[in-house]
Amino acid sequence: MYYRQCPTLEEYVLIATDHQAVEVSRRTEDGWTAYHAYAAADTVELVSIGVTLPVAALYRRTTVKESLL
């Protein structure tokens, strides 16, 4: 909740440590309305800095499993 109170923050990323998953929240003109969840096979888009990258790249050289199952 504290992140959302920062007036200059446009986007924030949460990266899971127990399985390969990423959540991105994005501020729009209407407030914090954009939420995106990504799994191991997906590509994450960070609009605020113009970057896309595979979720798998974030977990390279780790032992984090792809799925909870």
Summary of the structure (lengths in Angstrom):
residues: 69
radius of gyration: 13.0
end to end distance: 29.3
largest distance: 38.8
contacts: 152
relative contact order: 0.24
helix: 14%
strand: 43%
